[in-house]
Amino acid sequence: MFNILKRKNNSIPEQNAEKPAENTGFFARLKAGLTKTRTHFTSGLANLILGKKVLDSEVIELIETQLLSADVGIQATQQLIDHLTQKLARKELSDTTAALASLQDDMKAMLRPCQQTLTIAEDKKPFVILVVGINGSGKTTTIGKLAKHLSAAGKKVMLAAGDTFRAAAIEQLQIWGERNTIPVVAQQPGADTAAVIYDAMESAKARDMDILIADTAGRLHTQSNLMEELKKVKRVLGKIDPTAPHETLLILDASIGQNALNQATQFNDAVNVSGIALTKLDGTAKGGIIFAIAKQLNIPIRYIGVGEGIDDLRPFNADEFVSALFDERSI
């Protein structure tokens, strides 16, 4: 019924070897990972209002411009600016320093509702995590890192190579499995995705696995036929467990800015996304997109990725994120 494939060459290519984790805390790596966004946004903002001791409408307008240029989005920016304007009118802000402190507090408050850790329900076994997203978003790599973390926490994890359109995706997932002694259920390239994931679900149940993480083929959010395929996968899983998948995790590439918001909206409409992992924050100045996602969609942000290392994928923490964005230690 199912097939746990072995790669012909069991050696792991050198270029896929994980870099050793730096001997630093995650907050330090988070600050380093957000360097481009911080330089573009907060440092740019500081330069613009440098020397402007008087807080007035001109300063508020400068802040608004910087928020929009960092891909914070119109709705999120409007809320932040309205709050600053109201405080200015009530004379609650004395100078530009106070305005930046207030802005930081408001940004944390905007993100906190989306700070919801992924909880593995003990009564759902296997707990099925269906991973979706477009090609190039970091989907397969995120699966590998997540599997490693869950396995290290004592969970028995299995992977399903449901991205059957790319042989490289199957190979990559198998490399992650071999490296971390995690079984991978796969079939040949071109196989039916729903069939692969169905077989993996049967295998996970037979082997008493705690968690099944299922990869799917990357697709554009505008490809309706492929979005229908995701719906089919969910229906097939429901035949084995009516409550599955228990988490539909959308992987988004932060570097594409506002397009990430469009993707999230379309995927959510199609398959009811229950969590988001925002990747590649270290390679972009558009990290502000996280605020647009929080404001407009209010979907839990489970994880953020700020580097290539295994420890650079971490559960999202709103206060730490904003503090790192402003280069200040989280309280």
C-alpha positions as CSV (number, residue, x, y, z in Angstrom):
1,M,0.0,0.0,0.0
2,F,2.7,2.4,0.9
3,N,6.4,2.6,-0.1
4,I,9.2,4.0,2.0
5,L,11.7,4.7,-0.7
6,K,15.5,4.6,-0.2
7,R,17.7,6.9,-2.2
8,K,20.3,5.2,-4.4
9,N,23.0,7.1,-2.8
10,N,22.7,7.3,1.0
11,S,25.4,9.9,1.3
12,I,24.2,13.5,2.0
13,P,25.5,16.0,-0.5
14,E,27.9,18.5,1.1
15,Q,26.0,21.5,-0.1
16,N,23.0,20.2,1.9
17,A,24.9,19.8,5.2
18,E,23.5,22.0,7.9
19,K,25.7,24.8,9.1
20,P,26.8,24.5,12.8
21,A,24.6,26.6,15.0
22,E,26.2,29.8,16.2
23,N,26.9,30.0,19.9
24,T,24.5,32.9,20.3
25,G,20.9,33.2,21.6
26,F,18.0,33.4,19.2
27,F,17.3,37.0,20.0
28,A,20.8,37.9,18.8
29,R,20.2,35.8,15.6
30,L,16.8,37.4,15.2
31,K,18.3,40.9,15.3
32,A,20.9,39.8,12.8
33,G,18.3,38.3,10.6
34,L,16.2,41.4,10.6
35,T,19.1,43.7,9.7
36,K,17.9,44.5,6.2
37,T,14.4,45.4,7.4
38,R,15.7,47.3,10.4
39,T,18.2,49.3,8.3
40,H,15.4,50.2,5.8
41,F,12.8,50.9,8.3
42,T,13.9,51.9,11.8
43,S,17.3,53.2,10.9
44,G,15.9,55.1,7.9
45,L,13.2,56.5,10.2
46,A,15.7,57.6,12.8
47,N,17.7,59.4,10.0
48,L,14.6,61.1,8.7
49,I,13.5,62.6,12.0
50,L,17.0,63.1,13.5
51,G,17.1,66.5,15.1
52,K,13.3,67.0,14.8
53,K,12.6,67.6,18.5
54,V,9.1,68.9,17.9
55,L,6.6,66.2,17.2
56,D,4.2,67.4,14.6
57,S,2.1,66.3,11.6
58,E,5.3,66.4,9.4
59,V,7.0,63.8,11.6
60,I,3.9,61.6,11.6
61,E,3.8,61.8,7.8
62,L,7.5,60.7,7.7
63,I,6.7,57.7,9.9
64,E,3.8,56.8,7.7
65,T,6.0,56.8,4.6
66,Q,8.6,54.6,6.3
67,L,5.9,52.1,7.4
68,L,4.5,51.8,3.9
69,S,8.0,51.4,2.3
70,A,8.7,48.5,4.6
71,D,5.6,46.7,3.3
72,V,3.6,47.1,6.6
73,G,0.6,47.6,4.4
74,I,-2.1,50.3,4.1
75,Q,-4.5,49.0,6.7
76,A,-1.9,48.3,9.4
77,T,-0.1,51.6,8.7
78,Q,-3.4,53.5,8.9
79,Q,-4.1,52.0,12.3
80,L,-0.7,52.8,13.7
81,I,-0.7,56.3,12.3
82,D,-4.2,57.0,13.6
83,H,-3.2,56.0,17.1
84,L,-0.1,58.3,16.9
85,T,-2.2,61.2,15.6
86,Q,-4.8,60.8,18.4
87,K,-2.0,60.7,21.0
88,L,-0.5,63.8,19.5
89,A,-3.8,65.6,19.5
90,R,-4.2,64.7,23.2
91,K,-0.7,65.9,23.9
92,E,0.3,62.5,25.2
93,L,3.5,62.5,23.2
94,S,6.2,65.0,24.1
95,D,8.8,64.4,21.4
96,T,9.9,62.2,18.6
97,T,11.5,59.7,21.0
98,A,8.2,59.3,22.8
99,A,6.5,58.8,19.4
100,L,8.9,56.0,18.4
101,A,8.4,54.3,21.8
102,S,4.6,54.5,21.4
103,L,4.9,53.2,17.8
104,Q,6.9,50.2,19.1
105,D,4.2,49.4,21.7
106,D,1.4,49.6,19.1
107,M,3.3,47.3,16.7
108,K,3.7,44.7,19.5
109,A,0.0,45.0,20.3
110,M,-0.9,44.4,16.7
111,L,1.2,41.2,16.4
112,R,0.4,39.6,19.8
113,P,-3.0,38.1,18.8
114,C,-1.1,36.1,16.1
115,Q,1.4,34.8,18.5
116,Q,-0.1,31.3,18.9
117,T,2.2,28.4,19.3
118,L,1.4,25.2,17.4
119,T,0.1,22.7,20.0
120,I,0.2,19.0,19.1
121,A,-3.1,17.5,20.4
122,E,-2.3,14.3,22.2
123,D,-5.7,12.8,21.3
124,K,-4.9,13.2,17.6
125,K,-2.6,10.4,16.5
126,P,-1.0,10.9,14.2
127,F,-1.4,14.6,14.4
128,V,-1.3,15.6,10.7
129,I,0.4,18.8,9.5
130,L,-0.4,19.6,5.9
131,V,2.2,22.0,4.5
132,V,1.2,24.3,1.6
133,G,2.8,27.1,-0.3
134,I,4.2,28.2,-3.7
135,N,7.5,27.0,-5.1
136,G,10.5,28.7,-3.7
137,S,8.9,29.7,-0.4
138,G,11.2,27.4,1.6
139,K,8.5,24.8,2.1
140,T,10.6,21.6,2.1
141,T,13.4,23.1,4.1
142,T,10.9,24.4,6.7
143,I,9.4,20.9,6.9
144,G,12.8,19.4,7.6
145,K,13.6,21.9,10.3
146,L,10.2,21.5,11.9
147,A,10.6,17.7,11.9
148,K,13.9,18.0,13.5
149,H,12.6,20.2,16.3
150,L,9.6,17.9,16.9
151,S,11.7,14.8,16.9
152,A,14.2,16.4,19.4
153,A,11.2,17.1,21.6
154,G,10.5,13.4,21.8
155,K,7.8,13.0,19.2
156,K,7.8,10.2,16.6
157,V,7.6,12.0,13.3
158,M,7.0,10.8,9.8
159,L,7.3,12.8,6.6
160,A,5.2,12.4,3.4
161,A,6.8,13.5,0.1
162,G,3.6,14.8,-1.4
163,D,5.4,17.2,-3.8
164,T,5.5,14.6,-6.6
165,F,5.9,17.2,-9.4
166,R,9.6,17.8,-8.5
167,A,12.0,14.9,-8.1
168,A,14.3,17.3,-6.3
169,A,11.7,17.9,-3.6
170,I,11.4,14.2,-3.0
171,E,15.1,13.9,-2.8
172,Q,15.5,16.9,-0.5
173,L,12.9,15.5,1.9
174,Q,14.6,12.1,2.0
175,I,17.9,13.8,2.8
176,W,16.3,15.5,5.8
177,G,14.8,12.1,6.8
178,E,18.1,10.3,6.6
179,R,20.0,13.0,8.4
180,N,17.6,12.9,11.4
181,T,16.5,9.3,11.3
182,I,12.9,10.2,10.4
183,P,11.0,7.9,8.0
184,V,9.8,9.4,4.7
185,V,7.0,7.9,2.7
186,A,7.4,8.6,-1.0
187,Q,6.5,7.3,-4.5
188,Q,8.0,8.0,-7.9
189,P,7.8,11.5,-9.4
190,G,4.5,12.2,-11.0
191,A,2.5,10.0,-8.6
192,D,-0.9,11.3,-7.3
193,T,-0.2,13.6,-4.3
194,A,-3.4,12.6,-2.5
195,A,-2.5,8.9,-2.9
196,V,1.0,9.5,-1.5
197,I,-0.3,11.3,1.6
198,Y,-3.1,8.7,2.1
199,D,-0.5,6.0,2.1
200,A,1.6,8.0,4.5
201,M,-1.3,8.4,6.9
202,E,-2.0,4.7,6.8
203,S,1.7,4.0,7.5
204,A,1.9,6.5,10.3
205,K,-1.1,4.9,12.0
206,A,0.3,1.4,11.6
207,R,3.7,2.5,13.1
208,D,2.1,4.5,15.9
209,M,3.6,7.8,14.9
210,D,2.8,10.9,16.8
211,I,3.0,13.4,13.9
212,L,2.8,13.2,10.1
213,I,4.1,16.2,8.2
214,A,2.9,16.1,4.6
215,D,4.6,18.1,1.9
216,T,2.6,19.2,-1.2
217,A,3.5,20.5,-4.6
218,G,4.3,24.2,-4.7
219,R,1.7,26.1,-6.6
220,L,0.7,29.6,-7.4
221,H,-2.3,30.9,-5.5
222,T,-3.9,31.7,-8.9
223,Q,-3.7,28.1,-10.2
224,S,-7.3,27.0,-9.4
225,N,-6.7,23.4,-10.6
226,L,-3.9,22.9,-8.2
227,M,-5.8,24.6,-5.4
228,E,-8.6,22.0,-6.1
229,E,-6.0,19.3,-5.7
230,L,-5.2,20.6,-2.1
231,K,-8.9,20.3,-1.4
232,K,-8.8,16.7,-2.6
233,V,-5.9,16.0,-0.3
234,K,-7.9,17.2,2.7
235,R,-10.9,15.1,1.7
236,V,-8.7,12.0,1.3
237,L,-7.2,12.6,4.8
238,G,-10.7,13.0,6.2
239,K,-11.6,9.5,5.1
240,I,-9.1,8.1,7.6
241,D,-9.6,10.7,10.3
242,P,-12.5,13.2,9.9
243,T,-10.5,15.8,11.9
244,A,-7.4,15.7,9.7
245,P,-5.5,17.6,8.8
246,H,-5.1,19.1,12.2
247,E,-2.9,21.9,11.1
248,T,-2.7,23.4,7.6
249,L,0.5,25.3,7.7
250,L,1.2,27.9,4.9
251,I,4.8,28.7,4.2
252,L,5.3,32.3,3.0
253,D,8.4,34.0,1.7
254,A,8.8,37.4,3.4
255,S,10.9,38.7,0.5
256,I,7.9,39.0,-1.8
257,G,6.3,41.6,0.3
258,Q,2.6,42.4,-0.4
259,N,2.4,39.3,-2.7
260,A,2.7,37.2,0.4
261,L,-0.5,38.8,1.7
262,N,-2.3,37.9,-1.6
263,Q,-1.0,34.3,-1.4
264,A,-2.2,34.0,2.2
265,T,-5.6,35.2,1.3
266,Q,-6.1,32.8,-1.6
267,F,-4.7,29.8,0.2
268,N,-6.9,30.6,3.2
269,D,-10.0,30.8,1.0
270,A,-9.2,27.5,-0.6
271,V,-8.0,25.3,2.3
272,N,-8.7,27.3,5.5
273,V,-5.1,27.9,6.6
274,S,-4.6,27.5,10.4
275,G,-1.1,28.7,10.7
276,I,1.7,30.5,8.9
277,A,5.5,30.1,8.8
278,L,7.2,33.3,7.5
279,T,10.5,32.4,6.0
280,K,13.6,34.3,4.5
281,L,13.2,37.3,6.8
282,D,17.0,37.5,6.8
283,G,17.2,38.2,3.1
284,T,14.7,41.0,2.7
285,A,14.0,44.6,3.7
286,K,10.2,43.8,3.5
287,G,9.8,42.1,6.9
288,G,7.0,44.6,7.6
289,I,4.7,42.3,5.7
290,I,4.2,40.4,9.0
291,F,2.1,43.4,10.2
292,A,-0.1,43.4,7.1
293,I,-0.7,39.7,7.6
294,A,-1.6,40.1,11.3
295,K,-3.9,43.1,10.7
296,Q,-5.8,41.8,7.7
297,L,-5.9,38.0,8.2
298,N,-5.4,37.4,11.9
299,I,-4.1,33.9,11.1
300,P,-1.7,32.5,13.8
301,I,1.9,33.0,12.9
302,R,3.5,29.8,14.1
303,Y,7.1,30.2,13.1
304,I,9.5,32.7,11.6
305,G,12.7,31.9,9.7
306,V,15.7,34.2,9.9
307,G,18.5,32.1,8.5
308,E,19.7,28.8,7.1
309,G,20.6,27.1,10.4
310,I,18.4,24.5,12.1
311,D,17.9,26.9,15.0
312,D,16.9,29.8,12.8
313,L,13.3,28.6,12.6
314,R,11.6,29.4,15.8
315,P,8.2,29.9,17.3
316,F,7.0,33.4,16.7
317,N,7.2,35.9,19.6
318,A,5.6,39.3,18.9
319,D,7.5,41.3,21.5
320,E,10.9,39.9,20.6
321,F,10.2,40.5,16.9
322,V,9.4,44.2,17.3
323,S,12.2,44.7,19.9
324,A,14.7,43.1,17.4
325,L,13.3,45.4,14.6
326,F,14.0,48.4,16.8
327,D,17.3,46.9,18.0
328,E,16.3,46.8,21.6
329,R,16.3,43.9,24.1
330,S,12.9,42.4,24.6
331,I,11.5,43.1,28.1
